[in-house]
Amino acid sequence: MWLTFLRRGTDTLRHMQTALDDATVPDVPVADLIARSGELKREIVAFARRPPFERSLTGQLRDAAERRGVLDDAAAVAVIDQFIHHHRLPGGDSVLERFVARRRPQLPPAERDMLLGWLDPVEAVFEVAGFDDDAVVLHNLLDDLRYRVRSNMGAETFAGLSEGMFVEGRIVPVHPAVDEWLVSGHFSTYPMSSVRLVAQAAAQVVMASPGLLYRNPERLRRSWEMQERQRQRFIEFFGSDLVILPPADVKRQMTEYYLRLRAEAAGGDPAAEWEAEAEELAAIPDDLLDAETVALIYDEVEGLNYYAEFGSLDELFADPSLVKDKSRIARLRTYLRDDSVSPLAIRRLVQRHADGADHVFRKTLGKPNFVWERDGENLLRKRKKEFFDSEPTPSVFTIGDRLTELLRETR
């Protein structure tokens, strides 16, 4: 199914093992590593089909077959590849890592580094940019970078490709210290006539996948700069980077805010034809529509966030005697428990009303000795671990130059 595995794999795009931090240029020719990769891949697949992994792999193949109706060879290879690279075993490692650790005799350093490098795949939709000897040059429409890709089955793998076509699939580094890449699994191919479908689908993935930006530092830098510009316009428009409004006012005022951004980008006054675009951007999730208040916080790092019923919590911290109100305490407990609520919201409440924080948290947590200044960050790290484990990404994206060109051509 079109690009679904890309979204599933995005979270691993920046995953590299500590063991590879000191990886050096391999002491064997790249061509030998490529040839060896095919033999090792067959070993890994056989390893994945053995107990205790076989049952889990069979279950994933069965689930994929039920979703698709029919599981052809290409789809089965994709499921097996996903299982080998991304399935987490009880110890937290992957099947691939387990294979490297248990393989006897142990792998030579170059081969070991090659296999662990496969934990950092690139899953994307590419435009065929050209050919270079036995390699195909692919332009990744998601991160706007080019990759020189080879196959352990030889150049005939790319016989059906021509410049300007599109392919969807996974590539892995030949070795983390060498800028050469390998096909992993099967490519799905699309003719040049599919450019509209390809460009629109790629744009949707880019918008939903901030981790992609880390592969292109220049694109990442531009996105941070754009986010900061939009934040400054937000502050100019609302008078602060935090505003608390009824949901209806959020929709109306954010539409006006996005209209101003659109006009600034176009170098003119807001135009009527941009209103539908601005209203779409200003739409808020359905679960916020029934809230009495919604907070908009445009943070320097986390970008624009929405928080339901923030107003009632703001009143609670401003007047700690309101801890008698069980609904407000329940709301704060929800903020602490909900995986989707960033520590940012809690920190902002404390920053706005520091004097009331200790009393509110003592009542909420049932800990009479709680002191925010001493215990607050530990509380957030315990309750919001996932926010501390991931690197920040901008909430605003700049789409790559080539994808921008394709989108413009298809309008």
MARBA-84189 format. One line per 8 residues: their letters; for each residue x, y, z of C-alpha. Coordinates in pm, whole numbers, plus 32768, in hexadecimal, padded with zeros to 4 digits. Example, Ala and Ser with C-alpha at 12.3 -4.5 7.8 and 13.67 -1.06 7.14 Angstrom:
<rs>
as	84CE/7E3E/830C ~ 8557/7F96/82CA
</rs>
This chain:
<rs>
mwltflrr	8000/8000/8000 ~ 8087/8151/7F94 ~ 818C/81DB/8085 ~ 80F5/813A/81BB ~ 8239/808F/821C ~ 82F0/81DC/8203 ~ 822A/826E/8321 ~ 8260/8131/83E9
gtdtlrhm	83D8/813F/83B6 ~ 8414/82B1/83EC ~ 8451/8292/8560 ~ 858A/81C5/851C ~ 862A/82AF/8420 ~ 871D/833C/851E ~ 875B/81F7/85DD ~ 88CD/819E/85E2
qtalddat	8975/80BA/86DA ~ 8A7B/8134/87CF ~ 8B5C/8021/874B ~ 8B76/80DE/8601 ~ 8BE6/8229/8694 ~ 8D51/81D3/864F ~ 8D19/8124/8501 ~ 8E37/8162/840E
vpdvpvad	8E5F/812B/829A ~ 8E53/7FB2/8264 ~ 8F98/7EFA/8220 ~ 8EF7/7E35/8102 ~ 8E81/7EB9/7FAF ~ 8D1C/7F37/7F9F ~ 8CD7/7E47/7E7F ~ 8D33/7D23/7F61
liarsgel	8C49/7DA0/8072 ~ 8B2D/7DBE/7F77 ~ 8B68/7C5C/7EFE ~ 8B79/7BDF/8063 ~ 8A3A/7C98/80C3 ~ 8963/7BA9/7FFB ~ 89EF/7A78/80B0 ~ 89C3/7B1C/8203
kreivafa	8862/7B8D/81B3 ~ 8802/7A25/8168 ~ 8899/79BC/82B5 ~ 87D1/7AC8/836C ~ 8689/7A62/82C7 ~ 86CA/78F6/8327 ~ 871B/7969/848A ~ 85D1/7A2B/849A
rrppfers	8512/78F2/8437 ~ 859D/7829/855B ~ 850C/7810/86B9 ~ 84CF/78E5/877F ~ 848B/79E1/8668 ~ 83C8/7903/8577 ~ 8276/7926/8624 ~ 8285/7AA3/8629
ltgqlrda	82F3/7AB6/84BE ~ 81E3/79C4/8450 ~ 80E2/7A96/8507 ~ 8154/7BD4/8458 ~ 814B/7B28/8304 ~ 7FED/7AA9/8350 ~ 7F78/7C02/83BC ~ 8005/7C9C/827E
aerrgvld	7F56/7B97/81A9 ~ 7E09/7BDD/8255 ~ 7E30/7D55/8220 ~ 7E8B/7D32/80B2 ~ 7DBC/7C05/8052 ~ 7EE8/7B74/7F99 ~ 8052/7B7C/800A ~ 8133/7B75/7ED8
daaavavi	82AC/7B3E/7EE4 ~ 8300/7CB1/7EEC ~ 8212/7CF3/800D ~ 8295/7BC5/80CD ~ 83FA/7C40/80A3 ~ 8392/7D96/8128 ~ 82F4/7CF8/825E ~ 8428/7C22/82A0
dqfihhhr	850E/7D4F/8271 ~ 843A/7E19/8363 ~ 8442/7CFD/8460 ~ 85BB/7CD4/844C ~ 8607/7E46/8471 ~ 84F3/7ECD/8552 ~ 844C/7DBA/861D ~ 84AF/7DE4/8788
lpggdsvl	8509/7CA6/8844 ~ 84C9/7C80/89BC ~ 8626/7D02/8A07 ~ 85EA/7E3B/8938 ~ 86D3/7DDD/881C ~ 8675/7D8B/86B6 ~ 8691/7C3F/85FF ~ 87B4/7CD0/853A
erfvarrr	886F/7D38/8675 ~ 882E/7BE1/870E ~ 88BA/7B3A/85D6 ~ 89F9/7C0B/85E1 ~ 8A2B/7BC1/8753 ~ 89F4/7A48/8739 ~ 8A89/79F9/85E6 ~ 8BA3/78FB/85F8
pqlppaer	8CAD/791D/8589 ~ 8C9F/7A8F/85DA ~ 8C8F/7B7A/84B2 ~ 8DC3/7C41/844A ~ 8DAA/7DB1/84B7 ~ 8D57/7E32/835A ~ 8C37/7D3B/832F ~ 8BB9/7D78/8490
dmllgwld	8BB4/7EF1/8457 ~ 8B07/7EBE/8309 ~ 89EB/7DF7/83A3 ~ 89BB/7EE3/84C9 ~ 89B6/8001/83CF ~ 887B/7F65/8340 ~ 87C9/7FD5/847C ~ 87CB/8131/83E1
pveavfev	8702/80F7/82A1 ~ 8671/81FB/81BA ~ 8509/81AA/815F ~ 8487/829E/805D ~ 83FC/82EC/7F08 ~ 8513/8342/7E17 ~ 8531/83D9/7CBE ~ 8628/8329/7BD9
agfdddav	8729/8439/7B98 ~ 881B/8370/7AC2 ~ 8911/8250/7AB8 ~ 8A7E/8234/7B1B ~ 8B30/80F5/7AAC ~ 8A7C/7FDA/7B62 ~ 89BE/80C7/7C49 ~ 887B/818C/7C2B
vlhnlldd	8873/82F1/7CAF ~ 8730/832E/7D6F ~ 86AE/8481/7DDE ~ 85F0/8456/7F24 ~ 84B8/8530/7F0D ~ 848F/852B/8087 ~ 85E3/85A8/80FE ~ 8650/8648/7FB1
lryrvrsn	879A/8589/7FA9 ~ 8832/84AA/7E9F ~ 88A5/8346/7EDF ~ 8989/826B/7E0A ~ 88E5/8117/7E27 ~ 8968/7FC2/7DC4 ~ 88E1/7E60/7DD7 ~ 8989/7D1F/7E46
mgaetfag	88DA/7C7C/7D1C ~ 898F/7D5C/7C24 ~ 8933/7E7A/7B3E ~ 8824/7DA9/7A95 ~ 874C/7DF7/7BC6 ~ 871E/7F54/7B35 ~ 86E2/7EE8/79CD ~ 8574/7F49/79DB
lsegmfve	85B9/80AA/7A59 ~ 85E3/81E2/798A ~ 862F/8349/79E5 ~ 84FB/8404/7A5F ~ 8448/82D0/7AE7 ~ 83F3/82AF/7C57 ~ 843E/8192/7D46 ~ 83C4/814E/7EA5
grivpvhp	848E/8078/7F92 ~ 85A1/804E/808E ~ 8717/807F/806C ~ 8826/803E/8170 ~ 8990/80B3/8188 ~ 8A97/7FC7/8103 ~ 8B65/8038/822E ~ 8B2E/815E/831E
avdewlvs	8C81/81F4/82C0 ~ 8C45/81E2/8145 ~ 8B4E/82AC/8078 ~ 8ACA/8181/7FB6 ~ 896F/80E7/7FD7 ~ 88C8/7F99/7F97 ~ 876B/7F36/7F30 ~ 86BF/7E81/8050
ghfstypm	8596/7DB5/7FE0 ~ 84CF/7E11/7EA8 ~ 848E/7F5F/7E02 ~ 8331/7FBE/7D94 ~ 8347/8085/7C50 ~ 826C/819B/7BC5 ~ 827C/8238/7A6C ~ 82B8/83AA/7A2E
ssvrlvaq	8142/83CE/79ED ~ 8105/8389/7B62 ~ 81B2/84CC/7BC4 ~ 8078/856B/7C5B ~ 8030/843F/7D3A ~ 819D/841B/7D9D ~ 81D1/858C/7DED ~ 8093/85B0/7EB9
aaaqvvma	80D2/8470/7F7E ~ 823C/84D2/7FC1 ~ 81D0/862B/803D ~ 80DD/8589/8134 ~ 81EF/84A8/81BC ~ 82E0/85CD/81E5 ~ 81DF/8694/82AB ~ 819B/856C/8391
spgllyrn	8305/8502/83C3 ~ 83E9/8604/846A ~ 8500/8505/849B ~ 8544/850D/8325 ~ 85E1/8664/8347 ~ 870D/85E3/8406 ~ 879F/8548/82D0 ~ 87B8/869D/822C
perlrrsw	8853/879E/831A ~ 8811/88BF/822C ~ 86A1/8868/8213 ~ 8693/8845/838D ~ 8732/899C/83BC ~ 8638/8A3F/82D1 ~ 8517/899D/8389 ~ 858E/8A1D/84DB
emqerqrq	85AF/8B7A/8445 ~ 8452/8B6B/83B1 ~ 83C2/8AF7/84FC ~ 8466/8C1B/85B0 ~ 83DD/8D14/84B0 ~ 8280/8C87/84D9 ~ 82A3/8C91/8653 ~ 8302/8E00/8649
rfieffgs	81D2/8E49/856D ~ 80FB/8D87/8667 ~ 817C/8E60/8785 ~ 8141/8F9C/86BB ~ 7FDF/8F2C/866A ~ 7F74/8EB0/87C5 ~ 805B/8F81/88A0 ~ 80F8/8E4D/8943
dlvilppa	8170/8CF0/88F0 ~ 805A/8C67/89D3 ~ 7EEB/8CBE/89AD ~ 7DB4/8C1E/8A46 ~ 7C74/8C30/8976 ~ 7B21/8B89/8943 ~ 7B31/8A8D/8822 ~ 7A60/8B68/8739
dvkrqmte	7B52/8C88/8765 ~ 7C7A/8BA2/8726 ~ 7BF0/8B48/85CF ~ 7BA2/8CB0/8571 ~ 7CE4/8D4D/85ED ~ 7DC9/8C3B/856A ~ 7D28/8C5E/8413 ~ 7D84/8DCE/8418
yylrlrae	7EE3/8D79/8491 ~ 7F1C/8C84/8371 ~ 7E8E/8D7D/8278 ~ 7F92/8E78/82E8 ~ 80A8/8D76/82C8 ~ 8032/8D21/8168 ~ 8025/8E8D/8107 ~ 8181/8ECC/8191
aaggdpaa	820D/8DA5/80CE ~ 8169/8E29/7F90 ~ 81D8/8F8F/7FD0 ~ 8079/9022/7FCA ~ 7F33/904C/8087 ~ 7E5B/8F1E/80E9 ~ 7D93/8EA6/7FBF ~ 7C38/8E0C/7FC9
eweaeaee	7CAC/8CD2/7F13 ~ 7D97/8C82/8033 ~ 7C83/8C73/8136 ~ 7C2E/8B04/80FD ~ 7D9E/8AAA/8121 ~ 7DB7/8B75/8263 ~ 7C7A/8ADA/82F2 ~ 7D01/897E/82AE
laaipddl	7E46/89D0/8362 ~ 7D83/8A69/8483 ~ 7CA6/8937/84B7 ~ 7CC7/88A9/8616 ~ 7C95/873C/867C ~ 7B31/86D3/86C6 ~ 7B85/867C/882D ~ 7BD1/87ED/8870
ldaetval	7A86/886F/87ED ~ 79C6/881A/892C ~ 7AC8/88B5/8A15 ~ 7A75/89F8/8ACA ~ 7BD0/8A7E/8A84 ~ 7CF6/8A25/89A7 ~ 7E59/8AA0/89DE ~ 7F37/8AEB/88B3
iydevegl	80A7/8AE1/890D ~ 81A6/8B30/87FF ~ 82E8/8AB7/889D ~ 8443/8AFE/8811 ~ 8494/898B/87FB ~ 834D/88CB/87F3 ~ 8298/89BB/870F ~ 8120/89EF/871C
nyyaefgs	805C/8913/880F ~ 7EEF/890B/887D ~ 7E7E/88AC/89DE ~ 7D14/886D/8A41 ~ 7C8D/8905/8B85 ~ 7DD6/89B2/8BC9 ~ 7D0F/8ADB/8C4E ~ 7C84/8A16/8D74
ldelfadp	7DE2/89A3/8DD3 ~ 7E68/8B03/8DAF ~ 7D62/8B75/8EA9 ~ 7DBE/8A53/8F91 ~ 7F2E/8AB3/8F9C ~ 7ED5/8C23/8FC3 ~ 7DF0/8BD2/90EA ~ 7E63/8A91/919C
slvkdksr	7D2D/8A96/9279 ~ 7C7C/8A03/9148 ~ 7D1F/88B2/9194 ~ 7BD0/8864/9233 ~ 7B43/8855/90D2 ~ 7B68/86E4/9079 ~ 7B2F/8724/8F06 ~ 7C61/8808/8EF4
iarlrtyl	7D3A/870D/8FAD ~ 7CBF/85FA/8EC4 ~ 7D1A/86D2/8D9A ~ 7E7E/8707/8E1D ~ 7EA3/8592/8E58 ~ 7E36/8559/8CF1 ~ 7F3E/864E/8C78 ~ 8045/858D/8D3D
rddsvspl	7FCB/8439/8CC5 ~ 7F7D/8485/8B56 ~ 809B/8424/8A6C ~ 8032/8530/8974 ~ 8057/8651/8A6A ~ 81B5/86E2/8A65 ~ 826F/8747/8BA4 ~ 825C/88A3/8B09
airrlvqr	80F5/88CF/8B81 ~ 814D/8879/8CEA ~ 8282/8954/8CE7 ~ 81BF/8A7D/8C62 ~ 80BA/8A5D/8D76 ~ 81CE/8A62/8E7A ~ 8285/8B84/8DD4 ~ 8146/8C54/8DD1
hadgadhv	80EB/8C0A/8F3B ~ 8220/8B8B/8FF0 ~ 819F/8BE2/914C ~ 8079/8AF3/9132 ~ 812C/89CC/9091 ~ 819E/8911/91C9 ~ 8046/8914/926B ~ 7F98/88A2/912C
frktlgkp	8087/8780/90EE ~ 8080/870F/9259 ~ 7F07/86E9/9241 ~ 7F0E/864F/90E5 ~ 801F/8551/9130 ~ 7FCD/8510/929C ~ 8132/856C/92FC ~ 8136/866F/9416
nfvwerdg	82AD/86AD/93F4 ~ 82B2/86EA/927C ~ 837B/881E/9213 ~ 8370/887A/90A3 ~ 84CA/8917/909D ~ 8560/87D6/9125 ~ 8473/86CA/90A3 ~ 83CB/875E/8F6D
enllrkrk	84BA/86EF/8E5D ~ 84D2/858F/8EED ~ 8356/857E/8EE6 ~ 834E/85E4/8D77 ~ 8463/84F3/8D17 ~ 83A7/83D8/8DBC ~ 8250/842D/8D2E ~ 82C3/84B0/8BD9
keffdsep	83EE/83D5/8B8A ~ 83B1/83CA/8A13 ~ 83D8/8543/89F7 ~ 8532/8530/8A95 ~ 85A2/8406/89C3 ~ 856B/84AA/8870 ~ 8623/85C9/87CD ~ 8553/86FE/8781
tpsvftig	84E4/8742/861E ~ 8442/887B/8592 ~ 82CA/8871/856A ~ 82EA/8936/8425 ~ 8381/8896/82F1 ~ 8420/8915/81B5 ~ 83D9/8820/809D ~ 8509/87C8/7FC9
drltellr	8556/8888/7E8D ~ 8518/8764/7DA1 ~ 83CD/8704/7E43 ~ 8364/8872/7E37 ~ 83AD/8874/7CC1 ~ 82DF/873A/7C88 ~ 81BA/87C1/7D50 ~ 81C5/8906/7C8C
etr	81D1/884D/7B40 ~ 809D/877E/7B96 ~ 7FBE/88A3/7BF6
</rs>
